[in-house]
Amino acid sequence: RFKNKVNLALKARDFLLAKGIEPSRVLPNVLLPIIENGSLEEDDEMRERWSAMLANAADATGAPVHASYPEILKQLSPMEVKMLDAFYSEWLVADAGRSTEQIGIMKDKVVAAYGITEDQYKILVGNWFRLGICGPRTTAGGFNIGGLPVALADFDYVRFTPFGIDFIRTCRY
């Protein structure tokens, strides 16, 4: 684990130095969970995410890293992180200039692209909702309760939340 901690920190430093940025102080409530959780990771791509998160935390020129991000990354599988990153990359290219409410992921496309069942998709998406990364498409229903329209949500079209976009950005460098 010690070797993993050192490698994580060195990789984060390399990310920063490649951009000509001198690493700055990282608050302990962000630093310690990144180092601890990242050192437990066996998957190379996930270790890369932990290093990117640390680099972003140590980048004084960027936005601060939310203290909940290490806990969120810890709760995602490597497959989920790959999927979210692919969706984010697609969003950057295809959906630039649109509001976050208009940006989404289609269930049928995900099921086909990743060879998963609809039940597996619902479990993944449920986790993303729970973590605040994504939210359902909502529409006003055909009736009101107490004078307010009822909002209907579905899993067929999932949108990134602003929080989720920032989280994914933080896991990249």
C-alpha positions as CSV (number, residue, x, y, z in Angstrom):
1,R,0.0,0.0,0.0
2,F,2.8,2.4,0.8
3,K,4.2,1.9,-2.8
4,N,0.8,2.6,-4.2
5,K,0.5,5.8,-2.2
6,V,3.8,7.0,-3.4
7,N,3.0,6.1,-7.0
8,L,-0.4,7.9,-6.8
9,A,1.3,11.1,-5.5
10,L,4.1,10.9,-8.1
11,K,1.5,10.4,-11.0
12,A,-0.5,13.4,-9.7
13,R,2.7,15.5,-9.6
14,D,3.6,14.4,-13.1
15,F,0.1,15.5,-14.4
16,L,0.7,18.9,-12.9
17,L,4.2,19.3,-14.0
18,A,3.2,18.4,-17.6
19,K,1.0,21.4,-17.6
20,G,3.6,23.6,-15.9
21,I,1.7,23.9,-12.7
22,E,3.4,23.7,-9.3
23,P,1.5,21.5,-6.9
24,S,-0.2,23.4,-4.0
25,R,-1.4,22.3,-0.6
26,V,-4.3,20.0,-0.4
27,L,-6.6,20.1,2.6
28,P,-6.4,16.9,4.7
29,N,-10.2,16.2,4.4
30,V,-9.6,15.7,0.7
31,L,-6.0,14.5,0.6
32,L,-6.3,11.6,3.1
33,P,-9.3,9.9,1.5
34,I,-7.8,10.2,-1.9
35,I,-4.5,8.7,-0.8
36,E,-6.1,6.0,1.4
37,N,-8.7,4.8,-1.1
38,G,-6.4,5.2,-4.1
39,S,-3.8,3.0,-2.5
40,L,-6.3,0.2,-2.2
41,E,-7.1,0.2,-5.9
42,E,-5.9,-2.7,-8.0
43,D,-7.3,-1.5,-11.4
44,D,-4.8,0.6,-13.3
45,E,-7.4,2.9,-14.9
46,M,-9.0,3.5,-11.4
47,R,-5.6,4.4,-10.0
48,E,-5.3,6.9,-12.8
49,R,-8.6,8.4,-11.7
50,W,-7.4,8.7,-8.1
51,S,-4.2,10.4,-9.3
52,A,-6.2,12.8,-11.5
53,M,-8.4,13.7,-8.6
54,L,-5.3,14.4,-6.4
55,A,-3.7,16.5,-9.2
56,N,-6.9,18.5,-9.5
57,A,-7.0,19.0,-5.8
58,A,-3.4,20.2,-5.9
59,D,-4.0,22.6,-8.8
60,A,-4.5,26.0,-7.3
61,T,-5.6,27.4,-10.7
62,G,-8.6,25.1,-10.9
63,A,-11.8,24.7,-9.0
64,P,-11.6,23.2,-5.5
65,V,-12.3,19.4,-5.3
66,H,-15.5,18.7,-3.3
67,A,-14.8,16.8,-0.1
68,S,-17.4,14.1,-1.1
69,Y,-15.6,13.2,-4.4
70,P,-13.2,10.6,-2.9
71,E,-16.2,8.8,-1.3
72,I,-18.1,8.9,-4.6
73,L,-15.2,7.5,-6.6
74,K,-14.7,4.7,-4.0
75,Q,-18.3,3.6,-4.6
76,L,-18.0,3.3,-8.4
77,S,-16.8,0.2,-10.2
78,P,-14.2,0.4,-13.0
79,M,-16.9,-0.3,-15.5
80,E,-19.1,2.5,-14.2
81,V,-16.2,5.0,-14.3
82,K,-15.4,4.0,-17.9
83,M,-19.0,4.4,-18.9
84,L,-19.4,7.8,-17.2
85,D,-16.1,9.0,-18.8
86,A,-17.3,7.8,-22.3
87,F,-20.6,9.6,-21.8
88,Y,-18.8,12.7,-20.6
89,S,-16.5,12.7,-23.6
90,E,-19.5,12.2,-26.0
91,W,-21.3,15.1,-24.2
92,L,-18.2,17.4,-24.6
93,V,-18.2,16.8,-28.4
94,A,-21.9,16.4,-29.2
95,D,-23.7,18.5,-26.7
96,A,-21.4,21.5,-26.2
97,G,-23.5,24.6,-25.7
98,R,-26.6,22.9,-24.5
99,S,-27.9,23.2,-20.9
100,T,-27.3,20.3,-18.5
101,E,-31.1,19.6,-18.6
102,Q,-30.8,18.8,-22.3
103,I,-27.8,16.4,-22.0
104,G,-28.5,12.8,-21.5
105,I,-27.8,9.1,-21.9
106,M,-30.3,6.8,-23.7
107,K,-30.9,3.4,-22.0
108,D,-31.1,1.5,-25.3
109,K,-27.7,2.9,-26.4
110,V,-26.0,1.9,-23.1
111,V,-27.5,-1.6,-23.1
112,A,-26.3,-2.2,-26.7
113,A,-22.9,-0.6,-26.3
114,Y,-21.9,-2.3,-23.1
115,G,-23.7,-5.7,-23.5
116,I,-25.6,-5.4,-20.3
117,T,-29.2,-6.2,-19.4
118,E,-31.9,-3.6,-18.7
119,D,-31.8,-4.8,-15.0
120,Q,-28.1,-4.2,-14.9
121,Y,-28.6,-0.8,-16.5
122,K,-31.2,0.1,-13.9
123,I,-28.9,-0.9,-11.0
124,L,-26.0,1.2,-12.5
125,V,-28.3,4.2,-13.0
126,G,-29.8,3.9,-9.6
127,N,-26.3,4.1,-8.1
128,W,-25.6,7.2,-10.2
129,F,-28.8,8.8,-9.0
130,R,-28.0,7.9,-5.4
131,L,-24.5,9.5,-5.7
132,G,-25.9,12.6,-7.4
133,I,-24.0,12.1,-10.7
134,C,-27.0,11.7,-12.8
135,G,-30.7,12.3,-12.6
136,P,-33.8,11.1,-14.4
137,R,-35.6,13.0,-17.1
138,T,-38.6,14.6,-15.6
139,T,-41.8,15.8,-17.2
140,A,-44.9,17.3,-15.8
141,G,-47.6,14.7,-15.5
142,G,-51.2,15.1,-16.7
143,F,-52.5,16.0,-13.2
144,N,-51.9,18.2,-10.2
145,I,-51.7,17.6,-6.5
146,G,-52.3,20.7,-4.4
147,G,-52.2,22.9,-7.5
148,L,-48.7,21.6,-8.4
149,P,-48.0,19.4,-11.4
150,V,-46.8,15.9,-10.6
151,A,-43.2,15.2,-12.0
152,L,-42.8,11.9,-13.7
153,A,-39.3,10.4,-13.9
154,D,-38.0,7.4,-15.9
155,F,-34.8,5.5,-16.4
156,D,-34.9,5.5,-20.3
157,Y,-33.2,8.9,-20.5
158,V,-30.7,9.9,-17.9
159,R,-29.1,13.3,-17.6
160,F,-25.9,14.5,-16.0
161,T,-26.3,16.8,-13.0
162,P,-24.0,19.8,-12.7
163,F,-22.5,18.0,-9.7
164,G,-21.9,14.9,-11.8
165,I,-20.2,16.9,-14.6
166,D,-17.8,18.5,-12.1
167,F,-17.1,15.1,-10.5
168,I,-16.3,13.4,-13.8
169,R,-14.1,16.4,-14.7
170,T,-12.3,16.1,-11.4
171,C,-11.5,12.4,-12.2
172,R,-9.7,13.4,-15.4
173,Y,-6.5,15.3,-16.1
